[in-house]
Amino acid sequence: MMQTANSEKKELQGYVEYLELEVEGVRTYAHAFVMQLAPYQLLLGRSWQKGVKLEKIEQENSSIEIKISDLGESRKRVVVPVEGVEH
């Protein structure tokens, strides 16, 4: 069982270690817990955010962008607009 981001308790269906995620050319990895009928498609937690040194940038027009880093050899950083977020 796992407590989800919306405070429900759900049964886990599985676990994936080192799931490769690519965001605008930045390759990252996360450990993923799999559950049936989750209220979201993918939820990246604090450990992933810390690993990519995520920065949240709030624009004057109320839009949000995030900046993430590839901590590997390339040291690449990208800024990605975030859609569908309520704040």
KEKOLPA-710828 format. One record per residue: residue number from 1; residue in one letter; x negated, y negated, z negated of N, C-alpha, C in turn. Coordinates in nm, 3 decimals, decimal comma. Atoms other than C-alpha are relative to their C-alpha. Layout:
<recs>
- NUM;A;X;Y;Z;X;Y;Z;X;Y;Z
...
</recs>
This chain:
<recs>
- 1;M;-0,085;0,118;0,000;0,000;0,000;0,000;-0,089;-0,124;0,000
- 2;M;0,074;0,126;-0,006;-0,111;-0,355;0,067;0,099;-0,115;-0,013
- 3;Q;-0,082;0,120;0,008;0,030;-0,691;-0,029;-0,033;-0,087;0,120
- 4;T;0,021;0,076;-0,122;0,077;-0,892;0,291;-0,008;-0,149;-0,030
- 5;A;0,014;0,144;0,016;0,026;-1,263;0,349;0,130;-0,066;-0,045
- 6;N;-0,127;0,058;0,045;0,397;-1,324;0,287;0,052;0,069;-0,127
- 7;S;-0,024;-0,059;0,132;0,381;-1,135;-0,048;0,086;0,127;0,000
- 8;E;-0,069;-0,129;-0,003;0,559;-0,817;0,069;-0,102;0,111;-0,023
- 9;K;0,087;-0,118;0,011;0,418;-0,473;-0,006;0,035;0,091;0,116
- 10;K;-0,019;-0,085;-0,118;0,369;-0,259;0,306;-0,096;0,119;-0,008
- 11;E;0,085;-0,118;-0,008;0,231;0,089;0,364;-0,096;-0,015;0,117
- 12;L;0,101;0,008;-0,107;-0,093;0,096;0,563;0,008;0,123;0,088
- 13;Q;0,001;-0,109;-0,096;-0,100;0,306;0,879;-0,142;0,043;0,034
- 14;G;0,138;-0,031;-0,032;-0,477;0,291;0,922;-0,092;-0,118;-0,025
- 15;Y;0,104;0,099;0,025;-0,799;0,094;0,911;-0,101;0,009;0,113
- 16;V;0,100;0,004;-0,107;-1,041;-0,016;1,184;-0,118;-0,082;-0,051
- 17;E;0,120;0,072;0,040;-1,397;-0,109;1,093;-0,065;-0,065;0,121
- 18;Y;0,075;0,073;-0,102;-1,589;-0,365;1,298;0,079;-0,014;0,131
- 19;L;-0,083;0,030;-0,116;-1,304;-0,451;1,532;-0,061;-0,121;0,070
- 20;E;0,063;0,110;-0,073;-1,463;-0,667;1,802;0,106;-0,098;0,047
- 21;L;-0,090;0,107;-0,041;-1,286;-0,999;1,858;-0,083;-0,104;0,074
- 22;E;0,071;0,104;-0,075;-1,394;-1,247;2,124;0,091;-0,122;0,011
- 23;V;-0,074;0,125;-0,004;-1,281;-1,607;2,096;-0,080;-0,099;0,084
- 24;E;0,066;0,097;-0,089;-1,376;-1,833;2,388;-0,149;0,028;0,017
- 25;G;0,140;-0,037;-0,020;-1,700;-1,640;2,440;-0,080;0,026;-0,126
- 26;V;0,066;-0,029;0,127;-1,789;-1,612;2,072;0,046;0,138;-0,046
- 27;R;-0,031;-0,137;0,040;-1,806;-1,245;1,973;-0,010;0,011;-0,151
- 28;T;-0,003;-0,017;0,145;-1,705;-1,170;1,616;0,052;0,140;-0,032
- 29;Y;-0,047;-0,132;0,044;-1,614;-0,862;1,415;0,081;-0,017;-0,129
- 30;A;-0,083;0,003;0,121;-1,351;-0,795;1,150;0,041;0,142;-0,035
- 31;H;-0,060;-0,127;0,044;-1,223;-0,503;0,947;0,150;-0,023;0,002
- 32;A;-0,144;0,020;-0,019;-0,855;-0,456;1,032;0,080;0,109;-0,070
- 33;F;-0,096;-0,092;0,061;-0,579;-0,298;0,827;0,120;0,004;0,093
- 34;V;-0,108;-0,018;-0,097;-0,305;-0,156;1,050;0,127;0,039;-0,074
- 35;M;-0,129;-0,036;0,058;0,060;-0,151;0,951;0,108;-0,011;0,107
- 36;Q;-0,111;0,001;-0,094;0,382;-0,086;1,135;0,091;-0,118;-0,034
- 37;L;-0,095;0,111;0,014;0,613;-0,385;1,189;-0,051;-0,112;-0,092
- 38;A;0,053;0,113;0,077;0,388;-0,652;1,039;0,067;-0,129;0,049
- 39;P;-0,065;0,125;-0,040;0,532;-1,006;1,043;-0,091;-0,090;0,085
- 40;Y;0,095;0,076;-0,082;0,231;-1,123;1,252;-0,076;0,101;0,085
- 41;Q;0,075;-0,090;-0,087;0,024;-0,980;1,538;-0,140;0,027;-0,052
- 42;L;0,136;-0,013;0,054;-0,316;-1,044;1,382;-0,019;-0,108;-0,105
- 43;L;0,025;0,094;0,108;-0,413;-1,207;1,056;-0,146;0,015;-0,039
- 44;L;0,142;-0,002;0,033;-0,778;-1,297;1,002;-0,019;-0,068;-0,135
- 45;G;0,010;0,048;0,138;-0,862;-1,342;0,636;-0,124;-0,084;-0,027
- 46;R;0,109;0,087;0,044;-1,111;-1,544;0,437;-0,138;0,057;0,031
- 47;S;0,133;-0,055;-0,027;-1,398;-1,301;0,487;-0,039;-0,025;0,147
- 48;W;0,030;0,029;-0,141;-1,372;-1,343;0,867;-0,027;-0,150;0,017
- 49;Q;0,017;0,145;-0,010;-1,333;-1,721;0,832;-0,137;-0,044;-0,051
- 50;K;0,132;0,033;0,054;-1,644;-1,742;0,615;-0,110;0,049;0,091
- 51;G;0,101;-0,057;-0,086;-1,836;-1,517;0,852;-0,026;-0,081;0,126
- 52;V;0,016;0,082;-0,121;-1,775;-1,746;1,152;-0,014;-0,149;-0,033
- 53;K;0,011;0,138;0,047;-1,808;-2,063;0,944;0,111;-0,087;0,059
- 54;L;-0,117;0,068;-0,056;-1,456;-2,169;1,046;0,017;-0,139;-0,060
- 55;E;-0,032;0,137;0,042;-1,382;-2,542;1,031;0,134;-0,036;0,061
- 56;K;-0,130;0,045;-0,049;-1,029;-2,680;1,061;-0,009;-0,150;0,028
- 57;I;0,008;0,140;-0,040;-1,004;-3,010;1,250;0,142;-0,049;0,027
- 58;E;-0,134;0,056;-0,020;-0,679;-3,206;1,215;-0,011;-0,128;0,080
- 59;Q;0,003;0,115;-0,090;-0,625;-3,451;1,499;0,103;-0,104;-0,041
- 60;E;-0,095;0,107;0,033;-0,445;-3,785;1,471;0,139;0,025;0,055
- 61;N;-0,131;-0,030;-0,058;-0,163;-3,652;1,692;0,066;0,121;-0,069
- 62;S;-0,050;-0,111;0,083;-0,098;-3,380;1,425;-0,035;0,138;0,056
- 63;S;0,043;-0,131;-0,048;-0,249;-3,103;1,638;-0,120;0,046;-0,082
- 64;I;0,110;-0,058;0,076;-0,507;-2,870;1,487;-0,091;0,075;0,096
- 65;E;0,101;-0,078;-0,072;-0,827;-2,727;1,631;-0,084;0,072;-0,104
- 66;I;0,095;-0,067;0,088;-1,063;-2,476;1,479;-0,133;0,010;0,072
- 67;K;0,135;-0,015;-0,052;-1,437;-2,458;1,527;-0,057;0,125;-0,065
- 68;I;0,063;-0,120;0,053;-1,611;-2,122;1,493;-0,139;0,016;0,061
- 69;S;0,139;-0,019;-0,040;-1,972;-2,011;1,525;-0,030;0,147;0,024
- 70;D;0,059;-0,131;-0,021;-2,144;-1,708;1,670;-0,130;0,000;-0,077
- 71;L;0,118;0,001;0,085;-2,402;-1,628;1,406;-0,109;0,091;0,052
- 72;G;0,101;-0,085;-0,062;-2,592;-1,396;1,640;-0,107;-0,084;0,067
- 73;E;0,111;0,064;-0,068;-2,874;-1,487;1,873;0,039;-0,129;0,073
- 74;S;-0,036;0,114;-0,084;-2,678;-1,735;2,085;0,029;-0,128;-0,080
- 75;R;-0,032;0,115;0,086;-2,577;-1,963;1,793;0,105;-0,091;0,066
- 76;K;-0,102;0,075;-0,073;-2,281;-2,069;2,011;0,110;-0,045;-0,096
- 77;R;-0,114;0,052;0,076;-2,002;-2,285;1,862;0,107;-0,040;0,099
- 78;V;-0,111;0,038;-0,087;-1,659;-2,331;2,017;0,110;-0,066;-0,082
- 79;V;-0,117;0,064;0,061;-1,358;-2,548;1,941;0,122;0,050;0,076
- 80;V;-0,117;-0,061;-0,060;-1,018;-2,388;2,002;0,125;-0,069;-0,053
- 81;P;-0,127;0,056;0,048;-0,675;-2,558;1,991;0,086;0,110;-0,059
- 82;V;-0,086;-0,097;0,067;-0,429;-2,383;1,761;0,144;-0,034;0,038
- 83;E;-0,138;0,020;-0,041;-0,073;-2,337;1,886;0,095;0,069;-0,096
- 84;G;-0,105;-0,065;0,077;0,244;-2,260;1,696;-0,024;0,005;-0,150
- 85;V;0,027;0,002;0,143;0,117;-2,351;1,350;0,081;-0,110;-0,065
- 86;E;-0,073;0,100;0,078;0,341;-2,525;1,102;-0,087;-0,042;-0,116
- 87;H;0,078;0,047;0,114;0,169;-2,744;0,847;0,066;-0,118;-0,064
</recs>
